[in-house]
Amino acid sequence: MLTLTLLGLSIGLVANAFPTQNSGNGKNWVVIVAGSKGWHNYRHQADACHAYQIVHKNGIPDEQIVVMMYDDLATNEQNLTPGVVINRPNGTNVYKGVPKDYTRNAVTPDNFLAVLKGDSASTKQGSGKVLKSGPNDHVFVYISARGAPGLLAFPNDELYADDLLDVIIYMHKNKTYKKMVFYIDACDSGSMMTKLPDDINVYATTATNSYACYYDEKRKTYLGDWYSVNWMENSDVEDLSKETLMRQFKVVQSQTRHVMQFGNKTLANMKVKAFQGNANARPAPPMTLQPVLEPGLIPSPDVPMAILNRTYSSAVALYLNKLRSHLKGIEQLKQKMQKVVQCVTGDNRENPKILSVKMDRLQQQCYKDAVSHYKKHCFSWFFPEHEYYLRDLYTLFNLCGSGYRTDCILMTIEKVCLVEETGCGVCG
């Protein structure tokens, strides 16, 4: 009797370590998001279009795929090949056939969260298509965007980590999936998943630090993001019925810095096709891709400046003025942030730490309010000349986490950015 009990326990442990590979009688659903707009951010929408081509050719029907992208590339005046979007040098057109579920101002955090919840009534401006998944279904979510600690930047708004986690928990409680996988490519994207439970059958990998790649001299922009093109090109060249999520993660990890895993890591033993394809469809034949010897990696926040640097020689006067303006803007923004810290803290000994170290302390509502206030009164990172400063939002993150009053932080931001006085005295 004891032997049978131990045998049953062993079988159960093996089953948990190697989850079932398909969704049984269920379906596979996919949500794809490009969280930016503008030609200088070409790579995010190119990533999203490429991701669609992968899941589409592997048998997931369009009615089970939701795509959110601004859709301002194919007909952009800077596009010398109208209707064509590529994701690697001399690549194929990944734009063809991509569903236009949520475009332009419909690419919002609220719509994204409503899509995940299956709440069509709460969507605005888009097609209204949402996940209709159930307890036997697999869900794959891929996001390519810009980011900062605890948030992902959408074209005109932000998605915060706690809001995303709340929806994931809602989906688990309401049994809207059997297993779910997230791939997120953005700076600080690991901070979106640090609180993801490991017992709700959700597995996530993130880029943490995002790098643009594949600069195109003709298009004068970057074609892809390094984390994204590595997982997608792996999906292109491998048999997805044999390749596992863990092997794909290892491929990306070998090429990309600071890739991370979260949640239920046993799901990584599953085949990629269990999320990026239809188990009942014929496997898509693997492609052959020529290696790109020099991907030209550049940190994502530096992309606007890198594009200016690469192209200024063709129009020296125009681009040199833009570059000077960009550098001046960066310096002004740094000075404003330093002034905010000085006024809030009273110029104490914690200033260097707040300005230079990303602390591991979070006051979510204070951080949300401070980010919103700073964007409103000081600048907006949705303009290319200001995107650099997304990387320094950790300063507000640190102020909130260090216990300074929210009202003091907000008033200081207003005084520094609107009144531009040299003194402080706001929080006295």
Secondary structure, DSSP 8 states (H G I E B T S, - for coil): -HHHHHHHHHHHHHHHHS--SS-TT--EEEEEEE---SGGGHHHHHHHHHHHHHHHHTT--GGGEEEE----STT-TT-SSTT---SSTT-----TT---SB-GGG--HHHHHHHHHT-GGG--SS--------TT-EEEEEEE-EEETTEEE-SSSEEEHHHHHHHHHHHHHTT--SEEEEEEESTTGGGGSTT--SSSSEEEEE-SS-EEEEEETTTTEEEEEHHHHHHHHHHHHS-TTT-BHHHHHHHHHHHSTT-EEEE-GGGGGSBTHHHHS-TTS-----------S----EEGGGHHHHHHHHHGGGGHHHHHHHHHHHHHHHHHHHHHHHHHHHHHHTS-TTHHHHHH---S---HHHHHHHHHHHHHHT--TTSGGGGGGGGGTHHHHHHHHTT--HHHHHHHHHIIIII--S---S--
